[in-house]
Amino acid sequence: MSFNTSSFVGKLIELNTSQQSIQTLSTWAIHHRRSAQQIVDIWFQQLTKSPKDRKLLFMYLGNDIIQNSKRKGNEFTQEFSRVLPDALSHTYKAAVDDMKTIKQIDRILSIWKERGIFGKEFIEKLQSYRPQGLRSEDSVITSPNKRIRSNSDSAPDADTVIRSLINLERSSALQDNRIKQVFTTLPNEVWNPTTVEKITDRKRLESLLKSVDKSYDILSQHRIRLQNEFHERNKVAAMLKEFVMHQKEQLRNVETRLSEYQGKLSKVQAVRAQLQAHLESLPDLSSTSLEPLPEPGSLFGGDV
């Protein structure tokens, strides 16, 4: 099937944050790598038109295409290098108040640098579009012995962790039953290549080659999914490690706060007991019977 512009735009609109959705569209784009220029141009156009909360999703898709297409050629690497400066400038500006998104973009650039996807100078150029002077609240200090982590800390929140785990399990390549079916439907000749030489029927060989080619494409895509899942699980594992460390620190903070308030409660209880004892030591005026006051005349011993 040839590349269709409207079809690609529709797929970009339907794209969601699940790993499977990103990988499926990435595989589709790589399959149409002969139209790499059109694909990248449309990707950039839709990126600039998309709402703030979807721009990072487009970066994830671009990253997946760039990394996984290199095994088949440099078409996408070259085309993306043409638009990435403007794309990064636009995305960074849109995320100027969203430190979490900025850190995710930083991470993508870091991966490209580590794996040599692009040259060092080009990566530094892309990094130069990062908003300068952003205030990080990772180190808010209240006293020499106390450190309180804010909501903008690098540790992921519980919702992010849960969402990442759910997406990972839902899109796991390990749960793809199609691969088992591929293995079970392959002809016996595939597992015993020596028998291929004995086949003299041309139609039989062509049919076998077609079957093997189809299986090869499916298995190649599955390998890409497994590689991506490997990297995603590493990221989630690192996220969980940060989350657990953060929870341990929060546990220490709560323990310290609990100890402080336990001491304050003990003082309040002591004062309460002291007030109660003092109150009980005072005479109860409400229960004391007093003699009535004398009449005015009796005070002077006669009539007034």
Salt bridges, closest charged atoms under 4 A:
ASP41 OD1 - ARG82 NH2 2.98
GLU79 OE1 - ARG82 NH2 2.68
ASP106 OD2 - ARG130 NE 2.82
GLU114 OE2 - ARG107 NH1 3.80
GLU137 OE2 - ARG135 NH1 3.00
ASP138 OD2 - LYS103 NZ 3.95
ASP153 OD2 - ARG149 NE 2.59
ASP157 OD2 - LYS100 NZ 3.08
GLU169 OE2 - ARG233 NH1 3.22
ASP176 OD2 - ARG178 NH2 3.41
ASP176 OD2 - ARG225 NH1 2.87
GLU189 OE2 - ARG204 NH2 2.89
GLU206 OE2 - ARG202 NE 3.28
GLU229 OE2 - ARG233 NE 2.87
GLU232 OE2 - LYS235 NZ 3.29
GLU249 OE2 - ARG147 NH1 3.37
GLU249 OE1 - ARG149 NH1 2.79
GLU260 OE2 - LYS146 NZ 2.78
GLU260 OE1 - ARG257 NE 3.99
